Amino acid sequence: MPKVKLVALTTPLPGKEAEFNDWYQNKHLGEITSVPGFEGAQRFQLVAKLAGNDPNTYLAIYDADVEDPGALLAGMGALAQSGKMTPPDFQDMATTYTALFTECGEYVKAGG
């Protein structure tokens, strides 16, 4: 089965960083990873910009292992439609970037 990564670059609304971090870590990650096919997720905070001009300060990477990546998207849509996904009330949706990727090469280990 292909390895799949869902990548989300996000920014909290001004003055809502604490609420955003609590919602994202303690609700949103678990909601998304409840969709069949997802194996887990982890969040990261920006330390330094090396290239580009994306304004987002947080990154979440969701891992999945599925035959049909479209099924993940359908599962996420169904979750949203069910009302079981809390709304992103503390997230700046104008800057949010979300994308789904499938592996296209072997994992390269350091020194290899």
N, C-alpha and C positions, 0 to 999 in steps of 0.2 A: 504494500500500500504506500502511496506517496506521503511524504512528510509535508505538512502544511503549516504555514505561519500566518496568523492574523496579526497585523501590526496596527497599533493605534497611537498616534501622536496627539497629545491633548494639552490644554491649558485651563487652569481654573479661572472662573470669573473673578474680577478684582474684589479683594476682601473676603473671598470664599475658599481660600486654599485649605484651611483645616477641614471644612465640611466636604470639600472635593476629595481630599485624600482619604477621609473616613469612608465616604460613599464608595469610592473606587476600590479601595483595598478590601473593605468589609462587606460590600454588597455586590458591586458590579462584576468583579472577577469571578465570584462564585456563581452568579447568574449566568454569565456567558459560558463558563466551563461546565454548566449543567447540560448544555446542548450535546447530544450524543456525537462522539467523534473527538471532542476536545479532551486533551490529556492533562492540561494545566496551563498556568499563566504566571507571569511575573512582571512587576513594574520597575521602572527605572526613572531617575531624575537627571536632567541635563547637568553636566559638569562644565563642558566647554564646547563651543561651536567650532568645528574645523573647516566646514565648507557649506555654502548655501545660506539661505536666509529664512528658513522655516521658523516661525515665532514660538512654536510649542516647546514646553519645558518638561513634559513627561512623556514617557514611552511605555506602552504595555505590549508584551509579546505573548501571544496565545499559541500553544502547541497543539497540533492535531495530527492524527494518522488515519486517513480515510481514503476510500476508493474514489469517491465523488466529492470534490471540494464544494460543488454547488449545493450538496446536501447540508453542509455547514451553514451556508447562507440561508437556505430554506429554514433550517432549524432556528437560526437567530431571528428570522422574520416571524416565525410562529411564536417564539418566546415573546417578542415585542407585542404581537397582536393579542396574546393571551392575557396581557396585563401583569405578567409575572416578572417583568423587567422594570426596575425603578427608573424613572426619568432622570436624565442628566442635568438636574436643576442647578448644579454648581459648576458646570463645564461650559467653556466658551465654544459653542458649536460653530461659530464663524471661522475658527482656526483649526478645528479638528480635522485630522487626516486619518482615514482608516483604509487598509488595503489587505487583500488576501494573496499570498504567494505560495507556490508549490516549489519543491526542491528541483534544481536543474543541474546539480553537480554533487560530487561526493564531498563530505565533510573533510576539511583539511586540518589536521592536528599540527600544533607547533612543532617545529623541528622535522616535519615530514615532507 
